[in-house]
Amino acid sequence: MPVDQQTQQTVRYLENLAARMLVAEIAWAIIGTLVFFGLLYFTLRYAIRDGLRDAQREDRRTAIPRERDRINAPDMRAD
C-alpha cells in the first residue's frame, strides 16, 4: 500500500524525535549516576577520615559519658 510524501515525513520526524528522546534519557541516567556516586564517594571519604581522626585522638582512653551512665541508680552490672 503506497504512502504519500507527507506521511513518510511525519513518520521520519517521529522516529528522529524518539531517537533523540532515547539519547537524552540515557544521558540523564548517566549524569544522575555520576552525581550519585560522586556524592557517595565524598560522603564515605569524609566519614572514614573523621573516623580515623577520632581513632587517633590522644585522649581516646577517656570515653564520653553516655546519658544512661549519668542516671543515679544502683550498679546492676555483672561481676
Buried (B, 14 or more C-beta within 10 A) or exposed (E): EEEEEEEEEEEEEEEEEEEEEEEEEEEEEEEEEEEEEEEEEEEEEEEEEEEEEEEEEEEEEEEEEEEEEEEEEEEEEEE
